[in-house]
Amino acid sequence: MNRITLIALCAAGTWATSAGAQSAVSVSGIVDAAARHVSNDGVGSIRSLVSGSNSTSRLVFSGREDLGGALAAGFHLEHGFLVDAGTPASADKFWDRRSTVSLSSAAMGELRLGRDFVPSYVAWSRYDPFSYVGVARSANLVSATPAGPIRSAFSTNANTTVRSDNAAQWLAPAGLAGFEAGLMIAAREGGDAASGRAGVRGARVGYAAKSFSVSAAAARTENSLTSAGSFQDKVVGGHVDVADVRLSGAWREFRQSQATQRLLMLGAVATFGQHEVKASWVKADMSGRAGTVSIDGTGADQCGLGYVYNLSKRTAMYATVARIGNDGLARYVISDGPAGMAAGGTSRGYEAGIRHRF
């Protein structure tokens, strides 16, 4: 199957080159690798080479056809891969990052079908200075490992905090004086959580001006594990530009039955020519009960600091440091560190890498 996949990709790339003038098909992507060191209290440290710490490594095939009358058809296929190992990022999905086909109109917006980001993730990740990747990513505190709403709704199976399969979306057209909106409905297809199936309903609204933006989103998921109540995901965020510095903030809440997790994120990105300096602080707090387990007083805070030097528009070198401090029964850790840290411990990490876009 690996050989068949490789042949198909090569053929698609050749066809894209020859047909580009007719249907505007393109091949693009990102290759990103970094050296990482993570230490967790009481269990030592691990050094590793990792993929996608500034931007997720990916291969993208996309295309657009003008149908006339301000109507266009398009597709987007996006495969995540691990540079350090040369393997797919997902064991069970080749086009794991995105797989959509769409019809769009300048007046009516876009109808998009397939696997894509849920509205709440879009509204949250745009305000994360580290773009949800690397040792300082806000995703470190969005985990199904501790008892809480995510684990209650999905166990250790695939969840909908980032993407949804089987989705139909409507995205508002550009040019609405800065306003934006989107709706998503995903077919439940039986809702077997163990198979990653879930029904999703979500919406997003926002406004963006030259120097500031605000947005809000909500999503509701139902599967075979949510009989006690659907999984709810809500986000409010915004940013403001002050000279060469972008300041951002966002609030997110996950809720399932009696379990609630709230996240608060503050961030800043300063840009000076080829230089970028990034910083973020993320706080997670749990409350209520997950089944019979009280999760009150469980939480963590994370601080991150990063530097990016842009060698060109395509290539950059970067370095990032981060620290997670846990409270109560929390065991949040930075990815790729040693397992077994005791509750309430501290996780520290740093990394340096290279990112290239093509």
N, C-alpha and C positions, 0 to 999 in steps of 0.2 A: 504493500500500500504506500510506503514511503517513496518508492521509485515512481509509482503511478502519479502520486501527488506532485513530485518534482517535475515530471514530464509535463503535467497539466499546467503548472505554473510557468514553465519555460515557454510552452506554446501560447499561453495567454499573454506573456510579455511580448513575444514576437508579433502576435496579432495586434496588440495594443499599439506597437510602434508603426505597423503598416496601416492601421485603420484610424490612427489618431486624427488625421485631417477631416475624416468623415463624421466620426462620432465622439471626438474629444475624450478618448480613453487615455488614462495616465497611470503610471506606476511610480510610487513614491514610498518613503518610509523613513525610519529612524534607527540608527545603530548606536547604542549607549551601553558602556560598561564602566564599572568602578571597583576599586579595591575598598573593602569594608572591614571594620573591626567593631565588634559588639561585645560588651561585657555585662553580665548580669550578676547581681549580688549573690554570693555564696556558691555559685556554680561555674565561675571562671569566665573565659572569653573565647571567641572564635574569630579567626581571620578568614576572609573569603573574597572571591571575585564574583560580583553580582551584575545583573543586567537591569538597565532602565532606571537609574537613580536621579537623572535630571529630566528625562522624558522616556516613556515606555518604549522599548525596542519593538518595531512593528514593520510589517510589509503591507502596503495599501494598493489595491486596484480600485479605481473609480472611473466613472464615465458619465457623460451627459449627451443627450441628443435633443436638438431643437426640433420640436414637432410643428412649429408654426403657431400663429395666433397667440403668442406669449405663453405657450405651453411647452414644457420640456420633460423628458424622461431621464432618469438617472439611476445609478447603482453605486454602492460603496461596500467593498469587502476588505476587512482589516484583520490581519493575523498577527498575534503577539508571539514573540519568540525570545528565548534566552540566549544572549550573546555568549555568555561564559560556557555554556554546554552545547550550543547549537541545536537545541531541542525546542519544540513548541511550548509556549507558556502554559497552555491548558492541555491536560491529558485527554479530555473527551470532546473538545471543540476546536476545530482548525481555525475557523473564522470567529475566534472567541471575543474579539474586541467590538466588532460590528459586522452586521450582515444585513443590508437593506436594499430595497428597490423602491423607487419613488416617482411620483408625478408632481410637478410644481407649476404654479402659475404666478405671474407677477402680481395679479390682483387678488387671488384666492389663497395663496400660501402653498404649502407642500404637504402632500399625503405620503407618508413613509411607512413601509411595512417591513418587519423583520426584527432582529436582535439589535438593541440599541440602549443608550443610557436612559435611566429613569429620570423624570423631571427634578426630583429632589436632589439627586447627585449632581446634575448640571448646575443647580442653584448654589450648591455647597462648594464644589471643587473649584469654581471660578474665583473664589475668594481665598483659596489656599495658596500661599506664596510658593509652596513646594509642589504644586500641581498633583497632590495625592500620591507622590512617589518619593523614594529615598528614605534615609534614616529619620528625617524630620517630617515625614508625611503625616497628615492628620488621620490617615487610614490606620495608623498604629492603635488608635483609640476606638476604632470601629471594628469590633471583633466579636466572633461567636464563641470564643474560648471561655470567658467568664459567664456565670449565671446572669441572665438579663433578658431583655426583650428580643434581641437578635437570636440568641440560642434557643429561647422558648419557641420562637416562630419557625425556625429553620433547622434546629439542632446543628450538626456539622455539615449539612448539605448546602448546595448553592443557595445564595440569598439574593434579594433584590435591592440591596443598599447601593448598588452601582448600575447594574444592567438588568434587563428583562428580555426573555425569549418571547416569541409569538406576539409581538406588539404591533399595534396600529397607532400611528401618531398623526396629528395635524399640527403643523407649525405655521404661525402667522407670517404673512409676507413681510419682507424688509420694506423700509421706507414709511413706517407708521409714526413718524415724528419721534423716534426713539423708543416707542413702546414695543414689547415683544410678548408672545404668549405661545403656549403649547399644551396639547392634550394627549394623553396616552391611555389606551385600553389594551390589555394583554389577555389573550384567551387562556383560561385556566387549564384546559385539556385534561380534566380529571383531578388536577391539583395534587398529585403525588409528590410530596416534599422530597422523598428519597430519590426521585428521578429529576429533581430540579424544576418541576412544573408548578406554576402558580398563576393566579389571576391577579392582575394589577390594574388599578385605576389611578391616574395621576394628572396633575395640572401644574402649570408654571406661568407666572406673569412677571413682568419687569419693565424697567425704564432705564435707558442709558443716555446720558448727555456726554459732552466732550470731556468733562473732568470728574464725573461721578456717576454712580449707578446704584440701583436698588432692585432686589428681586425677592420673590417668595414662591414656594412650591410645596406641594403635599402629594403623598402617594399612599395608597392603601393596598395591602397584599393579603390574599387568602390562599391557603393550601390545606393539606390534610392535617397539619399540626396547629391550625389556628381556630379550632372549634370554640375555644373560650373567648375569642375576639380577634378581629383582623389585626395584622401588623401595620402600624401607622408610622409614617416618616414625614416630618415637617421641617421646613427650612425657611429662615429669613436672613438676608444678608445685604451688604452694600460696600461700596468703596468710594474714596474721594482722593483726588490727586492734589498734592500740595507741592508746587515746584516740580522737582525731579523725583518725588517720593509718592508712592501709591500706598495709602493706608486702607486696610480692609477689616471687616468684621462679619461674623456669621454665627447664628444660633441654630442648633439642630436638635430635634427630639425624636427618639424612637420609643414606641409604646406598643405593648402587647399584653392584653389582659391586665393584670395588676402590676406589671413590671415596666419601669420607665428609665430611660437613659437620656440625659441631656448633655449636649456638647456646646461649648463656647470657644470660638476661635478669633484671635486678633492677629493681624499680620501687617507686614510692611515690606515693600520692595523699592529700593533706591537704585536708580539707573544713571550712570555717569559715563557717557561715551560707550566704550566696550565693556565697562564694568557694571555688575549687578551685585548688590548686597541684599540678602533676604533674611527676614526674621519672623518667627511666629511663636505664639503661645496658645496651647489648646488645653482646655479643662473638661474632664468627663466626670459626671456624677450619676450614680444609680440610686433609685428609690423604689419602695414597694416590695413585692414578693414575686419570685420566679418559681411557680409551683409552690412547694412548701418551704422554700429557702428565702429568708429575709436578705435583701440586698441593700438595705439602708446603710449609709456611711461607706459604701464602696465606690472608689473613684481614683482618678489619677490626673496629673498635669504633665504636660510635655512642653519643653522649650527647644527651639531649633534656630540655628544660625548658619547661613550659607553664603558662598561667594561664587560668582560665575564670571569667567573672562571669555568674551566672545571673540574668537580668532577671526571669524568671518560671519556672514549671515547664516551659514550652514553648520559651522563647527565651533564648539565651545569646550573649555576645560572648567571643572568645578570642584568645590570641596564643601562638605556639610558636616556639622556636629549636632548632636541632639541628646537630650536626657529626659527620661520618664521617671517620675516619682509616684509610687503607688500608695494608696490609703486603704486601711481596713483589709478586706479580703481580695483586693484587686491584684492582678498579676500581669498587667499590660507590659509588653516588651517590644523592643525594636527588632525588626525581622532579621533572621539569619544569625541569631545568637544562641547560646547554649540553653537547653531546656532544663526545667526543674527549679526555677527561681521561686523562693518562698513568697507567700502573700505579703504585700507591703514593701517589697524590695524595690531597688532602683536599677534601671537599665540605661546604659550609656553606649553611644555609638558615634563613629566618625567614618567618613569615606571621601575618596577623591577619584574623579573619573573624567572621561571624554565622551562627548555626544556629537554625532554627525547626522545631519539630515540630507536625504537625497531625493 
